[in-house]
Amino acid sequence: QVQLAESGGGLVQAGASLRLSCAASGVSGRTFNNYAMGWFRQAPGKEREFTAAITWSGGATYYAESVKSRFTISRDNVKNTVYLQMNSLKPEDTAVYYCAASYSTAQTMVVLTSPAYYAYWGQGTQVTVSS
């Protein structure tokens, strides 16, 4: 079973930047580069929503329309870590951000934007953006 640990959240003003990290450990039967990785977020009273995803090779990335051009997902398979660089933060970005790992063979946008296809989840890190 894979354990995921997010870090990098915090309280910032609108327009600021944050870089989230997610370190993976405890892989079993697979190595880190066998997992597609995603970021999801959940605001108070709202459904958990897709934010960004990256295929296991890093060859393709997917983003929610609300964060395109502002957020960038990347991964380092040597460090077993995935990142989410968040720029030009807005108050509506305020949420708990969760890192997730998927071992699905399919690496399409339809699959990687759906929480149901992710087997492992981190505890989440709080991001708060003030106006």
N, C-alpha and C positions, 0 to 999 in steps of 0.2 A: 504494500500500500504506500502511496505517495503522500508525503506531508508537504504542505505549502505554507510559507510564512511571508506575509506582506509587511512592508514597512515604507515609510516616507510620507505618510499622510500628515496633515496639520491644518492650522488655521492661517489663512492668507487673505489679502484684499483682492478684489476684482482686478484682473489684469496681470496678476502675478503668475508664477510658474511653480510647479511641483514635479518631482520625479519619483514615481512609485517603483518599488522593487519587489520581486517575488522570488524567493529562494526555494528550490525543491530539494527534497531529500527522501530517503527511504524507498527508492525505486525497487520494484520487484518484477522480474520477468521482462522488463523493458528498461531502456535507458532514456535519459531526458529527451534526447532528440527524436524519440518515438512518439512524443506527446505534442499535439497541438496545444497552444496556450491561449487563454482568453482573459479579458478583464470585463467584469460586470459591476454594476453599481445599483444601489438601492437607497432611495431617499425616504424619509419618514412618511408613512402612509401610502407609499407607492410600490408598484411591482418591481421586482428585480429586472433590470434591463441590460441588454447587451451594450458594450462600449467599444471594445476592440478585440481582435484576435489575430494570431499569427500561426502559419502552418509549421509543422515540425522541422522543415528545412529552412524556414524563414523566407521562402521564396514568394510568399503571398501574404498580404495583410488585408484585414477588413475593418471598417469603422462604421459606427452609427453616424447617421447624417448630422446629428447634433454636435458631434465632436470632430468631424472631418476638418482638416486644415489647422486644427489646434492641437490635437493629440497625436502622438506617435508611439506605436508599439514596436519593441525590438526584443531580441533574445540573444543570449550568449550560452551556447550549448556546452562550452567548456566549464563555465561557472555554474551551470544549471540554474540560470536566472533569467527571468523575463522582466522587462521594464515597461513603464508607461510614462512617457514624457508629456506633461500637460502644460500647455501654454495658454495665455490669454484667458485665464480662468474666469468663469462667470458665477454669480450666486446660484444659478440653477444647476451647477455642477456639484453642489453640496450633496454628499451622499457617503455611504459606506462603500468602499471599493473592494471587490473580491477578486482574487486571482483564482483561476481554475485550469485544470488539465484534462484533456480529452485524448483517449486512445482510439477513437474512431478511425477506421481506415479512410473514410471519406474526409476530404479536406476542403470541401466546398463552402461557400458563403452560407448556404442554407443550413448546413450542419453546424458550422462554427459560430453562428449567431444565436443558436438555440441552447439554453441552459441544460436541457434534457440530455444532451450529448456529452456533457462534462461529468466525469466520474469523481473527480477530486476537487475540493474547495478549501481555500484558506479561511482564516478567521475574520478577515476583513481589516481595513484600515480607514479611519475617518478622515474625510476631506471636507473642510468647511471654508466657504468663500464668502466673505462679507462685502457689502456694497459700499 
